[in-house]
Amino acid sequence: MSEAHDPTSRNSRDAEGVRLQKVLSQAGVASRRAAEEMIVEGRVEVDGAPVTTLGARVDPATSVIHVDGSRVVIDDEATHLLLNKPAGILCSMSDDQGRPCIGDYLPKREGKLFHIGRLDFNTEGLLLISNDGDLANRLMHPSYQVPKTYLVELQGPVPKDLGRTVKSGLELEDGLASVDSFRFVDTNQKGTRVLAQVVLHEGRKRIVRRLFKAAGYPVQRLVRTGVGEVRLTNERPGAIRPLDNKELGSLYRAVGM
């Protein structure tokens, strides 16, 4: 039986290549020693094939590396950010009328950054910002069905079967709309304020607000808390941070990259 093809065999003889364990360490995956153990254990793939040779070298500019099935971003110029968008902020990088927009919260960087999807003016929460066009296009494309999680505040009281209603779907002006899941999170003592969590995978404009309005319960406040496996944690409104390797890996995995 012939030996499995090693995609790094050419690079391992190339003095310009970089040792795989060093690339993993510099990408923040693990210490160099721990990265060596990952390689030996067969947990690392380069360009779709497993690599178990510690002397293997790769080209960080062109190689596609996965660890435990998750993509490792090794492009020094790649930028992936999470912004906790406040209410009352335009989902735009700039505004010719001088109104506050998400561009006001971004660090000054060379190259173009763009938001992945959008949140309307009064909607708060998680917004992804990147310069990776391929990832952005896939995350926004409906065929990949990347789920998005929201906290929805409604004026109560609301019926117990509201979840069943919005999961079954309601007809809007642009077609049937529904959520994938619904659960009540909190209700005040008088039942006049109800907080629910919903998950849906489509991204039509103002879809959550329009859906609940059609159900007879207009949204009072809307916060997006998750995109795929990426979640808001303790970020304050207006806070911005880089995505970590686990979060990035989950997004690439969700869209088959």
N, C-alpha and C positions, 0 to 999 in steps of 0.2 A: 504494500500500500504506500502510495507516495505521501510525503509529508505535507501538512496543511500549508497553504500559501501564507507567508508572513509579509504583510504589506509594508513593513519597515525594513525589509532586508536590504533594499537599495539605500535607504537613509542610514542604516547602521554602518554602511561603508563610506558614508558621505560626511566629511569632516565639518560641513556646514550645518548638519543636523544637530538637534539638541536632544540630550538623553531624555527619554520619556518620563522617568521619575522626576527629573528637574522641572519639566513642563508642568506636570501635575502639581508639584509643590508650589511653583510660581503662580499657578492658577488658584491656589488656596484650597485645593481638594484635601490635602493632608501634608504632613511633614514628608521629607524625602524618604526617610526610613519606612514610614507607613505606606507611602506610594509604592516602594519596592515590594512590600508584602502584598499589596493589591495586585501588582503585576504578576508575581509568582503564583498567586492564587487563581489567576485567570479571570480577574474581575474587570480587566481593561481591554477595550477594543479600539483599534485604530482603523479608520476607513472600512468599518464593517467586519473586521476579522480580529479574533483574539490575539493578544501579544503576551507572551510569558517570558520574554528574554530581557534581562536587566540591562544589557548593553544596547538595546534598540534605541535608535535615534529617529526623531520625527521632525517635520517642518511645521513649526507653529503657525505659519501663514496659510497652509493649505490642508493640513491633516484634520480629520474629523475624529474626535476622541470621545468615547463613552466610558463611564465607570458605573458598574452595576446597572447598565441600561440607560443611564442619564447622560445627556450631552454635557461636556465640559467646555465652557467658553474660554478660549485661549487667545482671542484677538485683543491686543492691547488697546485698540481703538474702539472696541465695542462698548456701548453705554446702555445700561438697563436700570431704570430708576422706578421707584414707587413714590407717588405723591398722594398725600391725603388731602384731596381738594376740598377747600372750604365752600360753603354755600355763598352765592353772590359773586362767583368768579367765572369769567368766560373760559370755555374750553378752547382756547386759542393761544398760539405762541406770542401773538402781538395784537394790538388793536389800534386802528388809526384814529379812534376817538378818545384814546387815552384811558379807556375803562380797564379795571383790574382784570388780569388774565393769568393763565397758568405760567406763561413765560416769565412773569415777575418773580416766580419762585425758583426758577432754574438757575443753577450756577452757570457762569459764563464759560462756554466751551467752544472749541473749534469744531466745525462740522455741523450738519443739520440734525436736530432732534425733533421728533414728532410724537404726538400722543397716539396711543393705540386704542382706537374707539374714542368715545366721548361721553361726558356727563353734562346734562343740561345745566343752565345757569344756577338753579336752586338745588340741584342734587349734589350731595357731598360724597366723599369717600375715595376709594382706591382707584387711581388712574395710573396706568403703566405708560412710561415714556422711554423711547429707545431710538437708536439710529440703525437698527437691524430691520431693513425693509422686508426681507423674506419672512422673518418671524412675525412682524406686525401684520402683514397681509394674511398669513394663515390664521392668526388669532382672531382676526376680524371676519374671516370667511365663514359663512354659515355651515358649510359642509363639514367643518371640524367640530362643531357643536361644543365649544368650550363653555362650561357652565359659569355663570356669574351669580354671586350671592348678594342679596340686599336685605337691609333692615327697613321695614316699612311701618311708619307710624300713621295710624288711622284714627279718626274721631269715632268713638264708640257711642252706644254699644253696637257690636257687630254680631251677626248670627254665627252659631257654632259651625255651620256648614259652609262658611265663606271659603274655606280652603278647598272643599270639594268643588265649589263653583269655579274658582279660578284655575283649578287643575283640569277640570273638564273642558274649559275654554269658553271664550265669549267672542262673538263676531264683531270685529272693528271695521273701520272704513277701508282698511287695506288687508282684510282677511282675518281668519281665526287666530286668536292669541291665547296662550295658556302658560302656566308655570309648571316646572317639573316637580317641585315640592313646595309645601307650605306648612309652617307650624307657628302656633302662638308662642311668643316669648315672654310677654309681660302685659298686665292689665292693671290700671290703677283701681283703687277701692270702689269708686263709683262706676267704673266701666266706661268712662268717657274718653279714655286714652288707651289705645290698644297698640302693642308692638308685635309685629310678626316678621318672621324670616322667610324669604322666598328664594328659590333657585330657578333660573331659567337659562336656556342656552342661546336664545336668539337675541338680535341686537337692533331691532327696528327702533326708530326714533321715538323716545318717550314711551316705550312699550309698557313699562311697569305702571306709570301714572295713568296711561290711557286704559289699561286693563282694569285697574281698580275703580276708576271713574265709571267705566261701563258696568261694573258690578254694583255700583251705587254707593261706593265708599271712597271718595277722593282722598288721595295721599296728602297728608299734612307735612310729612318730612320723609326724605328718602336718602339712605346712605348705602353706597356699595361697599361691601366688606370683603369681597373675594372675587378673584378671577382665576378659574381653575383651582390649583392648590395654593396659590399665593393669597395671603390673608393680611388684612390690617391687624396690627397687634396693639401696641400702646402709642402709636404715632399721633401727635396732636394735629388738629387742622392746620394745614400749611406746611407740615413737616415733609421732608423729602429724604430718601435714602436709597442706596444701591440695593439691588436684589442680591441675595446670597446664592451660592452655587446650587443649593438644594432647590430653591425657588426657580432659578433659571432652568435647571434640569427638568423640572416638572412641566414648565411651559413648552420647552422643546419636545418633550415626550408627548405632550397633549396634541401637538400638531404634526407628529411623525418626523421630526428633524433630529 
